[in-house]
Amino acid sequence: MDRLRIDDSTPPARPDFTLSEDPYGLFSAWMAEAEASEPEDPNAMALATAGADGLPDVRMVLLKGVDRRGFVFYTNIESTKGEELAENPQAALVLHWKSLRRQVRARGPVTRVTPEEADAYFASRHRDSRIGAIASRQSRPLADRATLMAEVAELAARYENGPVPRPEHWTGFRIEPVSIEFWQNGDYRLHDRVRFTRDGAGWSRSRLYP
């Protein structure tokens, strides 16, 4: 009689990320795992801003670039978040990967990307997304969807035979983190956390209680 075969081998342990000295290298490794395991939008992140009134605001956006200068996203500068960043150029972000039971948080001052960076990313977008960026008066009142779609159709006809230029009201922002925190779920809420804090040209690292 065939018997049920049970693999009782212990799965390989994850490397101890709390020993990492390089937050950007660690983020790159975690993002690669998320891209392989998350079913949709592994680069989705919650972005928190606050205007001159100090009242915080948060929404989901897409992380569109990361290097040792910081984390980049793109938006309409006339949107609520764009106005808040003009009044108070600081932000915080969090990426949560449910499939991996991990999250990354960062916060710091915000600067605009260069026009060349914004042009290059805008040109890489789907043509319909470029037209939509021009048509949308983001965060402003809209009478109905038909109004928006009529504006999209008019712009599509206008640019039918030529390039779609990046509008002046659309650009990117870079969060230049003063801290980056990595969190990994642990059994019985005994999670692992490590925070990197900007220290001159480098980083200091500290492990935190869960």
FENCOR-V821700 format. One record per residue. N is the residue number from 1. SS is DSSP state (A for helix, B for strand, O for the rest). OMEGA is omega in degrees with one decimal (999 if undefined). Layout:
N_SS_OMEGA + N_SS_OMEGA
This chain:
1_O_175.9 + 2_O_179.3 + 3_O_176.5 + 4_O_178.8 + 5_O_-178.6 + 6_O_176.5 + 7_O_-178.0 + 8_O_178.0 + 9_O_179.9 + 10_O_179.5 + 11_O_-179.2 + 12_O_-179.2 + 13_O_174.5 + 14_O_173.9 + 15_O_-179.5 + 16_O_-176.1 + 17_A_-177.7 + 18_A_178.7 + 19_A_-178.3 + 20_O_177.0 + 21_O_-170.7 + 22_O_-177.4 + 23_A_-179.5 + 24_A_174.8 + 25_A_178.3 + 26_A_179.0 + 27_A_179.6 + 28_A_179.6 + 29_A_180.0 + 30_A_179.1 + 31_A_177.8 + 32_A_177.6 + 33_A_179.6 + 34_A_178.7 + 35_A_179.9 + 36_A_-171.9 + 37_A_-178.3 + 38_O_-176.6 + 39_O_-175.7 + 40_O_173.3 + 41_O_175.8 + 42_O_179.4 + 43_O_176.7 + 44_B_-179.6 + 45_B_173.0 + 46_B_-178.5 + 47_B_180.0 + 48_B_176.8 + 49_B_175.4 + 50_B_179.7 + 51_O_-177.7 + 52_O_179.7 + 53_O_177.7 + 54_O_-178.3 + 55_O_-176.8 + 56_B_179.3 + 57_B_-178.4 + 58_B_178.0 + 59_B_177.5 + 60_B_173.5 + 61_B_178.7 + 62_B_172.7 + 63_O_-175.3 + 64_O_177.0 + 65_B_175.0 + 66_B_172.3 + 67_B_-174.1 + 68_O_172.0 + 69_O_178.9 + 70_B_-173.6 + 71_B_-172.1 + 72_B_171.0 + 73_B_-177.0 + 74_B_-177.7 + 75_B_172.1 + 76_B_-176.9 + 77_O_176.2 + 78_O_176.6 + 79_O_178.0 + 80_A_-179.4 + 81_A_176.9 + 82_A_178.2 + 83_A_178.6 + 84_A_179.1 + 85_A_175.7 + 86_A_-179.6 + 87_A_-174.3 + 88_O_-172.8 + 89_O_175.4 + 90_B_-178.7 + 91_B_173.8 + 92_B_-179.7 + 93_B_170.3 + 94_B_169.7 + 95_B_179.3 + 96_B_-179.9 + 97_B_-174.2 + 98_O_-177.6 + 99_O_-179.1 + 100_O_-177.6 + 101_O_-179.6 + 102_B_170.0 + 103_B_176.6 + 104_B_176.3 + 105_B_176.0 + 106_B_176.0 + 107_B_-179.6 + 108_B_176.9 + 109_B_-176.0 + 110_B_173.8 + 111_B_176.7 + 112_B_171.5 + 113_O_177.9 + 114_O_175.5 + 115_A_179.7 + 116_A_177.4 + 117_A_-179.2 + 118_A_178.9 + 119_A_-177.0 + 120_A_-180.0 + 121_A_-179.6 + 122_A_-179.3 + 123_A_-179.4 + 124_A_-176.6 + 125_O_174.9 + 126_O_-177.6 + 127_A_-179.5 + 128_A_177.5 + 129_A_177.0 + 130_A_177.7 + 131_A_178.7 + 132_A_179.2 + 133_A_177.3 + 134_A_-175.3 + 135_A_-172.0 + 136_O_169.3 + 137_O_-166.0 + 138_O_177.4 + 139_O_178.1 + 140_O_179.0 + 141_O_-179.9 + 142_O_-176.6 + 143_O_-179.6 + 144_O_-177.9 + 145_A_-179.6 + 146_A_178.6 + 147_A_179.1 + 148_A_-176.3 + 149_A_176.2 + 150_A_178.1 + 151_A_177.2 + 152_A_-179.2 + 153_A_179.8 + 154_A_179.4 + 155_A_178.2 + 156_A_177.8 + 157_A_-178.6 + 158_A_-175.9 + 159_O_-172.6 + 160_O_-173.8 + 161_O_-178.2 + 162_O_-179.9 + 163_O_176.3 + 164_O_-174.1 + 165_O_174.8 + 166_O_178.6 + 167_O_-178.7 + 168_O_-176.5 + 169_O_-176.6 + 170_B_179.7 + 171_B_-179.1 + 172_B_176.9 + 173_B_178.1 + 174_B_172.2 + 175_B_-179.7 + 176_B_-166.0 + 177_B_169.2 + 178_B_173.8 + 179_B_175.7 + 180_B_-177.7 + 181_B_178.3 + 182_B_-177.9 + 183_B_176.2 + 184_B_-176.9 + 185_O_173.6 + 186_O_178.6 + 187_A_176.1 + 188_A_178.4 + 189_A_175.4 + 190_O_-173.5 + 191_O_173.5 + 192_B_179.0 + 193_B_173.4 + 194_B_-179.5 + 195_B_173.2 + 196_B_-179.6 + 197_B_-178.6 + 198_B_-177.5 + 199_B_-175.0 + 200_O_179.1 + 201_O_-177.4 + 202_B_-176.5 + 203_B_166.9 + 204_B_-174.4 + 205_B_176.1 + 206_B_175.0 + 207_B_-174.7 + 208_B_168.9 + 209_O_179.7 + 210_O_999
